[in-house]
Amino acid sequence: MPLPYLLLDIDGVLIPFPAADGSTPPTHIRHTVLPTGRHPDDPVPIWLDPSHGVLLADLLTSGLVTPVWCTSWRRDATTIIGPLLGLPDFPYLDLPRPQITTSHPDGYLWKRDHVEVWLADAPAVWIDDDFTSLDCAWAAERTARGTPTLIVQPDPQLGLQPEHLTEVTKWVAQLPTARAV
């Protein structure tokens, strides 16, 4: 079996959404960034936890997963977010920019149709804050068909926690290993 893909979202996972009072976790440091297409006079403030870079780098260098950004940040994930966290360069899914007013136009996360085609029959662990019960059912169905799939859903106001990566590591460790051909 090939290494599972680690599909990694950013907003709500690495960049927490502010609480009702506007606060962000005290572990996160403010950065001002300029995503592709933004005017230089209109930068974006983001908050990142430096420990995420260390935790993710440890997972990535373990050789247990193949990382792929799966985020509306697209290429900016590799040129802005990854470097701010000290992560190695890794690919991103070139997701479309849908004209939607909800993350769940069909009752499930809008990214899923694109992810499903891209993954084909590859095993995957997908970390995103915006899944619905239909996404969880999709992962269970893939797993039941022999394509191991794990959904990890952080609280969008807290973001990624060490226990999420522990869950990923334990899940990957129980997968059958690739057999020599």
C-alpha positions, 0 to 999 in steps of 0.5 A, spaced: 500 500 500 502 506 498 503 511 503 497 515 505 496 522 503 496 527 508 491 533 506 492 539 510 487 545 510 490 552 513 484 556 515 481 553 522 486 548 522 493 552 522 490 559 522 484 559 528 478 563 527 477 568 532 473 567 538 466 571 539 470 576 543 476 577 537 481 573 541 485 568 538 489 562 542 495 565 546 500 560 543 499 563 536 503 569 533 500 574 528 503 575 521 501 580 516 502 577 509 500 578 502 496 573 498 496 572 491 492 577 488 492 582 494 494 589 493 500 591 497 496 596 501 491 590 503 495 585 507 492 580 511 493 578 518 494 571 520 495 568 527 500 561 527 502 557 532 510 556 531 509 549 535 505 547 529 511 547 524 515 543 529 510 538 530 508 537 522 515 537 520 516 531 525 510 527 522 513 529 515 520 527 516 517 520 519 516 518 512 509 515 514 505 520 510 505 524 503 503 531 505 499 535 500 496 542 502 488 542 501 486 549 502 483 555 499 490 558 500 492 554 494 500 556 492 500 561 497 500 555 502 507 553 499 510 560 499 507 563 505 504 559 510 509 553 510 515 558 510 512 561 516 512 555 520 519 552 517 516 547 513 519 543 507 516 545 501 510 540 499 505 540 493 498 543 494 491 541 490 490 546 485 482 547 488 478 551 484 475 558 486 467 556 486 462 561 486 458 559 493 455 562 499 456 556 503 462 551 504 457 545 504 453 547 497 451 539 497 451 538 504 458 536 504 465 540 504 465 543 497 473 541 496 471 533 497 469 532 489 475 535 487 479 531 493 475 525 491 477 525 483 485 527 485 485 521 490 482 516 486 484 509 490 489 512 494 489 512 502 488 518 505 488 522 512 484 529 511 485 534 516 480 540 515 475 544 520 469 544 516 467 537 515 459 535 515 456 528 517 456 526 510 464 527 509 465 522 515 460 517 511 464 518 505 471 517 509 467 510 512 465 508 505 472 509 502 475 505 508 469 499 507 471 499 500 478 498 502 481 505 501 483 507 508 481 514 509 481 518 516 478 525 517 480 529 523 476 535 524 480 540 529 475 546 533 476 552 528 477 556 534 483 552 537 486 549 530 490 543 530 492 540 537 498 535 538 493 529 539 490 530 532 497 528 530 498 523 535 491 520 532 494 520 525 500 517 527 497 511 530 492 511 525 497 510 519 501 505 524 495 500 523 495 500 516 498 494 512 505 496 509 506 496 502 508 489 499 514 488 495 512 487 487 
